[in-house]
Amino acid sequence: MLAHVTSPVISPLRPAAGARPVVARRRPGQFTADRAEEVIWRQAMVAHFACEQMTEPALNAVRDTIERAGRLPSRPGWGQKAAALAELFRLLSDVAGIVAVAGERGGEAEVICDLMCTVGPVANGMTTSSRWRLFADLRAGDADAAALETETHLRSLYFLWRLARQPASAR
């Protein structure tokens, strides 16, 4: 699987044929480095599994989601564009057959949207180009590359998020 993505606590369970696994998640709250690692690792796994399950209609939906987000302005309205860009993570979870625990509002796509909103429009080019690279990996059927692209992008986004939250005097 992915040798570069490890977690001592979480292990991906491959669903049995036709089964839809339930993924336990923490309740929304303080975003910590541990939570960031969990989100990054899990989304890399989601991208990997989604690539393995990808169908032509799902691939078209991924492309449409990326194109729709690309048509939205970055300024003003970054929150709306960030939400549209984060929608891709919900779509990949659906394709992978991964379901959030009942009662969780937006799941990890919401966390990622919050990260992008905090970072602001500076993340637009980075996020859009990452989405197109991910699309190319999905289209090629390269699950490892799709997972790596997702991991790399989310690590970069988390780095920018940490910078955005530092006081100006600490930068």
N, CA and C atoms as an extended XYZ file, in Angstrom:
513
Properties=species:S:1:pos:R:3:atomname:S:1:resname:S:1:resid:I:1 pbc="F F F"
N         0.844       -1.175        0.000 N   MET     1
C         0.000        0.000        0.000 CA  MET     1
C         0.886        1.233        0.000 C   MET     1
N         0.704        2.174        0.905 N   LEU     2
C         1.492        3.392        0.944 CA  LEU     2
C         2.510        3.317        2.061 C   LEU     2
N         3.743        3.076        1.711 N   ALA     3
C         4.767        2.943        2.723 CA  ALA     3
C         5.076        4.277        3.399 C   ALA     3
N         4.885        5.389        2.697 N   HIS     4
C         5.224        6.703        3.248 CA  HIS     4
C         4.131        7.265        4.144 C   HIS     4
N         2.986        6.645        4.190 N   VAL     5
C         1.884        7.116        5.032 CA  VAL     5
C         1.646        6.062        6.099 C   VAL     5
N         1.932        6.408        7.342 N   THR     6
C         1.750        5.443        8.414 CA  THR     6
C         0.982        6.058        9.556 C   THR     6
N         0.353        5.220       10.320 N   SER     7
C        -0.352        5.672       11.517 CA  SER     7
C        -0.413        4.512       12.490 C   SER     7
N         0.032        4.733       13.726 N   PRO     8
C        -0.009        3.643       14.681 CA  PRO     8
C        -1.422        3.365       15.192 C   PRO     8
N        -2.344        4.275       15.004 N   VAL     9
C        -3.671        4.148       15.584 CA  VAL     9
C        -4.714        3.700       14.579 C   VAL     9
N        -4.649        4.206       13.377 N   ILE    10
C        -5.698        3.972       12.385 CA  ILE    10
C        -5.193        2.970       11.359 C   ILE    10
N        -5.990        2.000       11.040 N   SER    11
C        -5.622        1.088        9.958 CA  SER    11
C        -6.785        1.023        8.983 C   SER    11
N        -6.482        1.123        7.699 N   PRO    12
C        -7.565        1.062        6.731 CA  PRO    12
C        -8.094       -0.358        6.632 C   PRO    12
N        -9.371       -0.489        6.649 N   LEU    13
C        -9.987       -1.787        6.483 CA  LEU    13
C       -10.589       -1.840        5.101 C   LEU    13
N       -10.135       -2.764        4.314 N   ARG    14
C       -10.677       -2.916        2.980 CA  ARG    14
C       -12.081       -3.472        3.121 C   ARG    14
N       -13.053       -2.851        2.468 N   PRO    15
C       -14.422       -3.346        2.585 CA  PRO    15
C       -14.582       -4.684        1.871 C   PRO    15
N       -15.414       -5.510        2.442 N   ALA    16
C       -15.774       -6.743        1.762 CA  ALA    16
C       -16.588       -6.365        0.532 C   ALA    16
N       -16.675       -7.247       -0.408 N   ALA    17
C       -17.408       -6.947       -1.642 CA  ALA    17
C       -18.809       -6.461       -1.300 C   ALA    17
N       -19.137       -5.263       -1.745 N   GLY    18
C       -20.465       -4.702       -1.540 CA  GLY    18
C       -20.670       -4.019       -0.201 C   GLY    18
N       -19.716       -4.162        0.724 N   ALA    19
C       -19.881       -3.547        2.050 CA  ALA    19
C       -19.400       -2.105        2.015 C   ALA    19
N       -20.021       -1.277        2.829 N   ARG    20
C       -19.603        0.120        2.955 CA  ARG    20
C       -19.082        0.302        4.380 C   ARG    20
N       -17.750        0.465        4.529 N   PRO    21
C       -17.192        0.575        5.872 CA  PRO    21
C       -17.602        1.877        6.546 C   PRO    21
N       -17.663        1.837        7.847 N   VAL    22
C       -17.914        3.038        8.635 CA  VAL    22
C       -16.571        3.491        9.191 C   VAL    22
N       -16.234        4.735        8.986 N   VAL    23
C       -14.965        5.270        9.453 CA  VAL    23
C       -15.220        6.088       10.707 C   VAL    23
N       -14.628        5.677       11.805 N   ALA    24
C       -14.787        6.426       13.052 CA  ALA    24
C       -14.009        7.721       12.946 C   ALA    24
N       -14.611        8.787       13.391 N   ARG    25
C       -13.962       10.093       13.349 CA  ARG    25
C       -14.153       10.788       14.683 C   ARG    25
N       -13.235       11.695       14.953 N   ARG    26
C       -13.358       12.496       16.164 CA  ARG    26
C       -14.417       13.554       15.974 C   ARG    26
N       -14.956       13.983       17.076 N   ARG    27
C       -15.901       15.091       17.004 CA  ARG    27
C       -15.156       16.360       16.635 C   ARG    27
N       -15.830       17.262       15.899 N   PRO    28
C       -15.163       18.527       15.569 CA  PRO    28
C       -14.760       19.247       16.848 C   PRO    28
N       -13.659       19.883       16.816 N   GLY    29
C       -13.169       20.613       17.979 CA  GLY    29
C       -11.852       21.258       17.641 C   GLY    29
N       -11.003       21.355       18.629 N   GLN    30
C        -9.696       21.974       18.438 CA  GLN    30
C        -8.934       21.227       17.352 C   GLN    30
N        -8.429       21.967       16.381 N   PHE    31
C        -7.638       21.360       15.319 CA  PHE    31
C        -6.208       21.297       15.801 C   PHE    31
N        -5.681       20.104       15.943 N   THR    32
C        -4.342       19.887       16.481 CA  THR    32
C        -3.466       19.235       15.422 C   THR    32
N        -2.178       19.151       15.725 N   ALA    33
C        -1.254       18.473       14.819 CA  ALA    33
C        -1.651       17.011       14.647 C   ALA    33
N        -2.101       16.370       15.728 N   ASP    34
C        -2.544       14.976       15.633 CA  ASP    34
C        -3.762       14.855       14.721 C   ASP    34
N        -4.697       15.786       14.860 N   ARG    35
C        -5.895       15.774       14.004 CA  ARG    35
C        -5.493       16.012       12.550 C   ARG    35
N        -4.545       16.918       12.333 N   ALA    36
C        -4.080       17.171       10.971 CA  ALA    36
C        -3.486       15.909       10.364 C   ALA    36
N        -2.650       15.213       11.127 N   GLU    37
C        -2.058       13.965       10.635 CA  GLU    37
C        -3.141       12.946       10.310 C   GLU    37
N        -4.138       12.862       11.167 N   GLU    38
C        -5.236       11.920       10.953 CA  GLU    38
C        -5.986       12.250        9.657 C   GLU    38
N        -6.314       13.523        9.473 N   VAL    39
C        -7.044       13.947        8.268 CA  VAL    39
C        -6.192       13.694        7.027 C   VAL    39
N        -4.934       14.064        7.069 N   ILE    40
C        -4.048       13.884        5.916 CA  ILE    40
C        -3.933       12.407        5.567 C   ILE    40
N        -3.657       11.585        6.560 N   TRP    41
C        -3.498       10.154        6.316 CA  TRP    41
C        -4.775        9.541        5.761 C   TRP    41
N        -5.897        9.869        6.411 N   ARG    42
C        -7.161        9.266        5.985 CA  ARG    42
C        -7.541        9.711        4.568 C   ARG    42
N        -7.346       10.977        4.250 N   GLN    43
C        -7.708       11.444        2.914 CA  GLN    43
C        -6.799       10.850        1.842 C   GLN    43
N        -5.537       10.595        2.185 N   ALA    44
C        -4.656        9.904        1.238 CA  ALA    44
C        -5.184        8.492        0.974 C   ALA    44
N        -5.641        7.825        2.027 N   MET    45
C        -6.222        6.483        1.868 CA  MET    45
C        -7.512        6.544        1.055 C   MET    45
N        -8.334        7.555        1.315 N   VAL    46
C        -9.577        7.719        0.552 CA  VAL    46
C        -9.254        7.880       -0.929 C   VAL    46
N        -8.270        8.717       -1.250 N   ALA    47
C        -7.893        8.917       -2.657 CA  ALA    47
C        -7.419        7.596       -3.272 C   ALA    47
N        -6.652        6.847       -2.515 N   HIS    48
C        -6.156        5.555       -3.000 CA  HIS    48
C        -7.312        4.608       -3.298 C   HIS    48
N        -8.219        4.446       -2.319 N   PHE    49
C        -9.356        3.543       -2.499 CA  PHE    49
C       -10.294        4.041       -3.600 C   PHE    49
N       -10.503        5.354       -3.666 N   ALA    50
C       -11.384        5.912       -4.699 CA  ALA    50
C       -10.817        5.629       -6.086 C   ALA    50
N        -9.522        5.748       -6.227 N   CYS    51
C        -8.898        5.478       -7.525 CA  CYS    51
C        -9.144        4.028       -7.936 C   CYS    51
N        -9.052        3.119       -6.978 N   GLU    52
C        -9.290        1.707       -7.277 CA  GLU    52
C       -10.739        1.434       -7.659 C   GLU    52
N       -11.672        2.244       -7.177 N   GLN    53
C       -13.096        2.053       -7.438 CA  GLN    53
C       -13.633        2.968       -8.537 C   GLN    53
N       -12.775        3.797       -9.115 N   MET    54
C       -13.200        4.844      -10.039 CA  MET    54
C       -13.907        4.269      -11.270 C   MET    54
N       -15.021        4.885      -11.598 N   THR    55
C       -15.780        4.557      -12.805 CA  THR    55
C       -15.770        5.775      -13.712 C   THR    55
N       -16.171        5.597      -14.932 N   GLU    56
C       -16.216        6.735      -15.862 CA  GLU    56
C       -17.178        7.822      -15.370 C   GLU    56
N       -18.402        7.472      -14.913 N   PRO    57
C       -19.287        8.527      -14.391 CA  PRO    57
C       -18.693        9.254      -13.181 C   PRO    57
N       -18.014        8.522      -12.301 N   ALA    58
C       -17.397        9.161      -11.133 CA  ALA    58
C       -16.254       10.069      -11.570 C   ALA    58
N       -15.473        9.633      -12.538 N   LEU    59
C       -14.387       10.460      -13.057 CA  LEU    59
C       -14.940       11.736      -13.689 C   LEU    59
N       -16.050       11.611      -14.409 N   ASN    60
C       -16.701       12.800      -14.977 CA  ASN    60
C       -17.184       13.738      -13.875 C   ASN    60
N       -17.694       13.180      -12.779 N   ALA    61
C       -18.146       14.001      -11.656 CA  ALA    61
C       -16.967       14.728      -11.003 C   ALA    61
N       -15.827       14.062      -10.902 N   VAL    62
C       -14.620       14.703      -10.356 CA  VAL    62
C       -14.227       15.874      -11.251 C   VAL    62
N       -14.168       15.638      -12.551 N   ARG    63
C       -13.814       16.710      -13.489 CA  ARG    63
C       -14.795       17.876      -13.395 C   ARG    63
N       -16.091       17.564      -13.341 N   ASP    64
C       -17.110       18.620      -13.253 CA  ASP    64
C       -16.957       19.431      -11.966 C   ASP    64
N       -16.652       18.758      -10.865 N   THR    65
C       -16.458       19.440       -9.583 CA  THR    65
C       -15.271       20.397       -9.662 C   THR    65
N       -14.180       19.948      -10.257 N   ILE    66
C       -12.983       20.788      -10.388 CA  ILE    66
C       -13.276       21.983      -11.308 C   ILE    66
N       -13.944       21.726      -12.422 N   GLU    67
C       -14.269       22.809      -13.355 CA  GLU    67
C       -15.219       23.821      -12.722 C   GLU    67
N       -16.216       23.332      -11.996 N   ARG    68
C       -17.186       24.219      -11.343 CA  ARG    68
C       -16.486       25.116      -10.319 C   ARG    68
N       -15.602       24.540       -9.536 N   ALA    69
C       -14.846       25.322       -8.549 CA  ALA    69
C       -13.946       26.338       -9.242 C   ALA    69
N       -13.383       25.941      -10.374 N   GLY    70
C       -12.500       26.844      -11.111 CA  GLY    70
C       -13.200       28.071      -11.678 C   GLY    70
N       -14.499       27.972      -11.895 N   ARG    71
C       -15.254       29.110      -12.438 CA  ARG    71
C       -15.636       30.133      -11.372 C   ARG    71
N       -15.512       29.752      -10.101 N   LEU    72
C       -15.865       30.681       -9.025 CA  LEU    72
C       -14.730       31.670       -8.789 C   LEU    72
N       -15.070       32.916       -8.462 N   PRO    73
C       -14.016       33.901       -8.197 CA  PRO    73
C       -13.321       33.614       -6.865 C   PRO    73
N       -12.040       33.954       -6.806 N   SER    74
C       -11.290       33.778       -5.564 CA  SER    74
C       -11.552       34.935       -4.610 C   SER    74
N       -11.656       36.114       -5.178 N   ARG    75
C       -11.925       37.324       -4.385 CA  ARG    75
C       -13.008       38.094       -5.072 C   ARG    75
N       -14.028       38.517       -4.483 N   PRO    76
C       -14.507       38.100       -3.168 CA  PRO    76
C       -15.105       36.702       -3.252 C   PRO    76
N       -15.509       36.195       -2.149 N   GLY    77
C       -16.187       34.908       -2.136 CA  GLY    77
C       -15.284       33.714       -1.985 C   GLY    77
N       -14.120       33.898       -1.326 N   TRP    78
C       -13.195       32.783       -1.159 CA  TRP    78
C       -13.843       31.620       -0.412 C   TRP    78
N       -14.688       31.900        0.565 N   GLY    79
C       -15.341       30.834        1.328 CA  GLY    79
C       -16.156       29.914        0.439 C   GLY    79
N       -16.856       30.488       -0.519 N   GLN    80
C       -17.664       29.684       -1.444 CA  GLN    80
C       -16.759       28.837       -2.340 C   GLN    80
N       -15.659       29.413       -2.803 N   LYS    81
C       -14.743       28.662       -3.655 CA  LYS    81
C       -14.039       27.562       -2.855 C   LYS    81
N       -13.643       27.873       -1.614 N   ALA    82
C       -13.001       26.869       -0.763 CA  ALA    82
C       -13.935       25.684       -0.539 C   ALA    82
N       -15.214       25.969       -0.308 N   ALA    83
C       -16.197       24.900       -0.117 CA  ALA    83
C       -16.331       24.056       -1.382 C   ALA    83
N       -16.326       24.713       -2.535 N   ALA    84
C       -16.432       23.981       -3.804 CA  ALA    84
C       -15.190       23.113       -4.030 C   ALA    84
N       -14.019       23.630       -3.684 N   LEU    85
C       -12.790       22.847       -3.834 CA  LEU    85
C       -12.770       21.671       -2.850 C   LEU    85
N       -13.268       21.871       -1.651 N   ALA    86
C       -13.303       20.803       -0.643 CA  ALA    86
C       -14.336       19.734       -0.987 C   ALA    86
N       -15.306       20.079       -1.812 N   GLU    87
C       -16.344       19.120       -2.213 CA  GLU    87
C       -15.740       17.866       -2.851 C   GLU    87
N       -14.584       18.020       -3.469 N   LEU    88
C       -13.918       16.880       -4.090 CA  LEU    88
C       -13.669       15.770       -3.066 C   LEU    88
N       -13.355       16.140       -1.823 N   PHE    89
C       -13.089       15.126       -0.803 CA  PHE    89
C       -14.343       14.340       -0.447 C   PHE    89
N       -15.498       14.998       -0.456 N   ARG    90
C       -16.761       14.278       -0.232 CA  ARG    90
C       -17.021       13.301       -1.382 C   ARG    90
N       -16.791       13.769       -2.583 N   LEU    91
C       -17.009       12.935       -3.770 CA  LEU    91
C       -16.103       11.704       -3.734 C   LEU    91
N       -14.828       11.893       -3.408 N   LEU    92
C       -13.911       10.753       -3.347 CA  LEU    92
C       -14.316        9.773       -2.252 C   LEU    92
N       -14.796       10.273       -1.121 N   SER    93
C       -15.274        9.384       -0.059 CA  SER    93
C       -16.447        8.551       -0.535 C   SER    93
N       -17.355        9.177       -1.284 N   ASP    94
C       -18.491        8.435       -1.837 CA  ASP    94
C       -18.024        7.341       -2.787 C   ASP    94
N       -17.084        7.685       -3.669 N   VAL    95
C       -16.571        6.711       -4.641 CA  VAL    95
C       -15.872        5.563       -3.914 C   VAL    95
N       -15.122        5.889       -2.859 N   ALA    96
C       -14.394        4.869       -2.106 CA  ALA    96
C       -15.322        4.027       -1.239 C   ALA    96
N       -16.553        4.498       -1.038 N   GLY    97
C       -17.499        3.762       -0.216 CA  GLY    97
C       -17.273        3.957        1.266 C   GLY    97
N       -16.729        5.098        1.639 N   ILE    98
C       -16.439        5.381        3.041 CA  ILE    98
C       -17.510        6.314        3.575 C   ILE    98
N       -18.059        5.933        4.719 N   VAL    99
C       -19.174        6.660        5.306 CA  VAL    99
C       -18.743        7.228        6.653 C   VAL    99
N       -19.133        8.455        6.919 N   ALA   100
C       -18.841        9.066        8.218 CA  ALA   100
C       -19.808        8.521        9.259 C   ALA   100
N       -19.403        8.600       10.501 N   VAL   101
C       -20.267        8.207       11.602 CA  VAL   101
C       -21.473        9.134       11.615 C   VAL   101
N       -22.657        8.576       11.825 N   ALA   102
C       -23.877        9.373       11.849 CA  ALA   102
C       -23.747       10.486       12.874 C   ALA   102
N       -24.228       11.646       12.510 N   GLY   103
C       -24.207       12.779       13.416 CA  GLY   103
C       -23.063       13.733       13.175 C   GLY   103
N       -22.038       13.291       12.455 N   GLU   104
C       -20.957       14.219       12.152 CA  GLU   104
C       -21.401       15.122       11.023 C   GLU   104
N       -21.295       16.400       11.233 N   ARG   105
C       -21.869       17.364       10.306 CA  ARG   105
C       -21.225       17.307        8.929 C   ARG   105
N       -20.019       17.744        8.783 N   GLY   106
C       -19.436       17.813        7.458 CA  GLY   106
C       -18.229       16.940        7.258 C   GLY   106
N       -17.757       16.339        8.333 N   GLY   107
C       -16.617       15.458        8.224 CA  GLY   107
C       -15.346       16.177        7.832 C   GLY   107
N       -14.466       15.422        7.249 N   GLU   108
C       -13.146       15.944        6.936 CA  GLU   108
C       -13.159       16.956        5.808 C   GLU   108
N       -14.125       16.868        4.897 N   ALA   109
C       -14.223       17.886        3.849 CA  ALA   109
C       -14.461       19.255        4.485 C   ALA   109
N       -15.228       19.275        5.566 N   GLU   110
C       -15.469       20.541        6.269 CA  GLU   110
C       -14.201       21.047        6.946 C   GLU   110
N       -13.421       20.148        7.523 N   VAL   111
C       -12.150       20.524        8.143 CA  VAL   111
C       -11.226       21.113        7.090 C   VAL   111
N       -11.162       20.478        5.930 N   ILE   112
C       -10.303       20.948        4.851 CA  ILE   112
C       -10.784       22.299        4.347 C   ILE   112
N       -12.081       22.486        4.242 N   CYS   113
C       -12.637       23.773        3.844 CA  CYS   113
C       -12.244       24.845        4.862 C   CYS   113
N       -12.327       24.515        6.146 N   ASP   114
C       -11.914       25.464        7.184 CA  ASP   114
C       -10.434       25.825        7.050 C   ASP   114
N        -9.602       24.833        6.762 N   LEU   115
C        -8.179       25.109        6.537 CA  LEU   115
C        -8.007       26.097        5.387 C   LEU   115
N        -8.692       25.828        4.266 N   MET   116
C        -8.567       26.704        3.096 CA  MET   116
C        -9.096       28.097        3.375 C   MET   116
N       -10.172       28.198        4.148 N   CYS   117
C       -10.719       29.516        4.475 CA  CYS   117
C        -9.745       30.311        5.331 C   CYS   117
N        -9.061       29.642        6.258 N   THR   118
C        -8.076       30.312        7.103 CA  THR   118
C        -6.884       30.771        6.285 C   THR   118
N        -6.408       29.924        5.386 N   VAL   119
C        -5.260       30.268        4.549 CA  VAL   119
C        -5.628       31.401        3.596 C   VAL   119
N        -6.820       31.342        3.057 N   GLY   120
C        -7.298       32.394        2.167 CA  GLY   120
C        -6.960       32.147        0.712 C   GLY   120
N        -7.256       33.133       -0.139 N   PRO   121
C        -7.081       32.978       -1.581 CA  PRO   121
C        -5.661       32.672       -2.033 C   PRO   121
N        -4.679       32.836       -1.143 N   VAL   122
C        -3.309       32.481       -1.510 CA  VAL   122
C        -3.213       30.990       -1.861 C   VAL   122
N        -4.132       30.189       -1.349 N   ALA   123
C        -4.138       28.746       -1.617 CA  ALA   123
C        -4.819       28.393       -2.935 C   ALA   123
N        -5.403       29.362       -3.625 N   ASN   124
C        -6.183       29.077       -4.824 CA  ASN   124
C        -5.383       28.352       -5.901 C   ASN   124
N        -4.282       28.927       -6.327 N   GLY   125
C        -3.491       28.311       -7.402 CA  GLY   125
C        -2.954       26.952       -7.012 C   GLY   125
N        -2.453       26.852       -5.792 N   MET   126
C        -1.908       25.589       -5.303 CA  MET   126
C        -2.993       24.513       -5.275 C   MET   126
N        -4.175       24.886       -4.787 N   THR   127
C        -5.261       23.920       -4.650 CA  THR   127
C        -5.799       23.510       -6.010 C   THR   127
N        -6.004       24.464       -6.886 N   THR   128
C        -6.536       24.153       -8.215 CA  THR   128
C        -5.583       23.259       -8.996 C   THR   128
N        -4.300       23.584       -8.976 N   SER   129
C        -3.342       22.750       -9.716 CA  SER   129
C        -3.250       21.352       -9.112 C   SER   129
N        -3.354       21.255       -7.780 N   SER   130
C        -3.343       19.940       -7.139 CA  SER   130
C        -4.550       19.120       -7.558 C   SER   130
N        -5.715       19.754       -7.666 N   ARG   131
C        -6.924       19.039       -8.080 CA  ARG   131
C        -6.752       18.449       -9.480 C   ARG   131
N        -6.143       19.216      -10.387 N   TRP   132
C        -5.955       18.715      -11.751 CA  TRP   132
C        -4.918       17.589      -11.797 C   TRP   132
N        -3.879       17.683      -10.967 N   ARG   133
C        -2.913       16.572      -10.902 CA  ARG   133
C        -3.588       15.324      -10.346 C   ARG   133
N        -4.420       15.505       -9.314 N   LEU   134
C        -5.160       14.372       -8.750 CA  LEU   134
C        -6.081       13.763       -9.800 C   LEU   134
N        -6.770       14.599      -10.554 N   PHE   135
C        -7.647       14.109      -11.620 CA  PHE   135
C        -6.850       13.266      -12.623 C   PHE   135
N        -5.662       13.735      -13.004 N   ALA   136
C        -4.826       12.985      -13.948 CA  ALA   136
C        -4.431       11.627      -13.356 C   ALA   136
N        -4.113       11.600      -12.066 N   ASP   137
C        -3.760       10.335      -11.409 CA  ASP   137
C        -4.954        9.387      -11.372 C   ASP   137
N        -6.131        9.928      -11.068 N   LEU   138
C        -7.349        9.105      -11.037 CA  LEU   138
C        -7.655        8.551      -12.423 C   LEU   138
N        -7.534        9.402      -13.438 N   ARG   139
C        -7.812        8.978      -14.817 CA  ARG   139
C        -6.836        7.894      -15.258 C   ARG   139
N        -5.572        8.012      -14.817 N   ALA   140
C        -4.558        7.016      -15.176 CA  ALA   140
C        -4.692        5.730      -14.352 C   ALA   140
N        -5.517        5.779      -13.298 N   GLY   141
C        -5.684        4.602      -12.452 CA  GLY   141
C        -4.506        4.360      -11.526 C   GLY   141
N        -3.730        5.402      -11.235 N   ASP   142
C        -2.547        5.289      -10.394 CA  ASP   142
C        -2.920        5.654       -8.948 C   ASP   142
N        -3.340        4.654       -8.197 N   ALA   143
C        -3.830        4.877       -6.832 CA  ALA   143
C        -2.746        5.424       -5.914 C   ALA   143
N        -1.515        4.933       -6.056 N   ASP   144
C        -0.430        5.432       -5.209 CA  ASP   144
C        -0.140        6.906       -5.500 C   ASP   144
N        -0.144        7.280       -6.765 N   ALA   145
C         0.094        8.684       -7.125 CA  ALA   145
C        -1.044        9.577       -6.640 C   ALA   145
N        -2.274        9.082       -6.713 N   ALA   146
C        -3.427        9.857       -6.227 CA  ALA   146
C        -3.308       10.086       -4.722 C   ALA   146
N        -2.909        9.065       -3.994 N   ALA   147
C        -2.735        9.196       -2.542 CA  ALA   147
C        -1.598       10.165       -2.222 C   ALA   147
N        -0.498       10.051       -2.945 N   LEU   148
C         0.643       10.928       -2.709 CA  LEU   148
C         0.296       12.385       -3.026 C   LEU   148
N        -0.421       12.619       -4.112 N   GLU   149
C        -0.834       13.984       -4.462 CA  GLU   149
C        -1.727       14.563       -3.369 C   GLU   149
N        -2.652       13.763       -2.872 N   THR   150
C        -3.547       14.222       -1.806 CA  THR   150
C        -2.753       14.534       -0.545 C   THR   150
N        -1.865       13.635       -0.173 N   GLU   151
C        -1.052       13.842        1.026 CA  GLU   151
C        -0.185       15.093        0.894 C   GLU   151
N         0.492       15.235       -0.218 N   THR   152
C         1.375       16.389       -0.431 CA  THR   152
C         0.589       17.690       -0.377 C   THR   152
N        -0.546       17.715       -1.039 N   HIS   153
C        -1.363       18.930       -1.049 CA  HIS   153
C        -1.842       19.283        0.357 C   HIS   153
N        -2.356       18.311        1.090 N   LEU   154
C        -2.879       18.598        2.422 CA  LEU   154
C        -1.767       18.999        3.393 C   LEU   154
N        -0.586       18.417        3.243 N   ARG   155
C         0.545       18.839        4.088 CA  ARG   155
C         0.918       20.294        3.786 C   ARG   155
N         0.921       20.665        2.516 N   SER   156
C         1.218       22.059        2.147 CA  SER   156
C         0.152       23.000        2.690 C   SER   156
N        -1.085       22.595        2.574 N   LEU   157
C        -2.193       23.409        3.069 CA  LEU   157
C        -2.108       23.569        4.590 C   LEU   157
N        -1.786       22.488        5.276 N   TYR   158
C        -1.650       22.554        6.732 CA  TYR   158
C        -0.488       23.469        7.123 C   TYR   158
N         0.614       23.418        6.394 N   PHE   159
C         1.755       24.304        6.649 CA  PHE   159
C         1.329       25.762        6.507 C   PHE   159
N         0.632       26.091        5.428 N   LEU   160
C         0.156       27.462        5.225 CA  LEU   160
C        -0.836       27.865        6.316 C   LEU   160
N        -1.675       26.926        6.751 N   TRP   161
C        -2.637       27.190        7.818 CA  TRP   161
C        -1.907       27.572        9.099 C   TRP   161
N        -0.849       26.813        9.429 N   ARG   162
C        -0.073       27.129       10.630 CA  ARG   162
C         0.570       28.505       10.518 C   ARG   162
N         1.099       28.842        9.350 N   LEU   163
C         1.684       30.168        9.148 CA  LEU   163
C         0.644       31.270        9.294 C   LEU   163
N        -0.538       31.046        8.745 N   ALA   164
C        -1.595       32.057        8.792 CA  ALA   164
C        -2.066       32.312       10.221 C   ALA   164
N        -1.918       31.330       11.084 N   ARG   165
C        -2.387       31.471       12.460 CA  ARG   165
C        -1.335       32.050       13.388 C   ARG   165
N        -0.088       32.161       12.922 N   GLN   166
C         0.962       32.742       13.753 CA  GLN   166
C         0.783       34.255       13.820 C   GLN   166
N         1.110       34.832       14.956 N   PRO   167
C         1.105       36.290       15.028 CA  PRO   167
C         2.150       36.856       14.072 C   PRO   167
N         1.903       38.023       13.540 N   ALA   168
C         2.832       38.644       12.571 CA  ALA   168
C         4.239       38.775       13.160 C   ALA   168
N         4.344       39.002       14.438 N   SER   169
C         5.659       39.167       15.072 CA  SER   169
C         6.464       37.866       15.098 C   SER   169
N         5.776       36.721       15.015 N   ALA   170
C         6.455       35.417       15.060 CA  ALA   170
C         6.939       34.952       13.693 C   ALA   170
N         6.502       35.618       12.640 N   ARG   171
C         6.875       35.172       11.287 CA  ARG   171
C         8.218       35.614       10.904 C   ARG   171
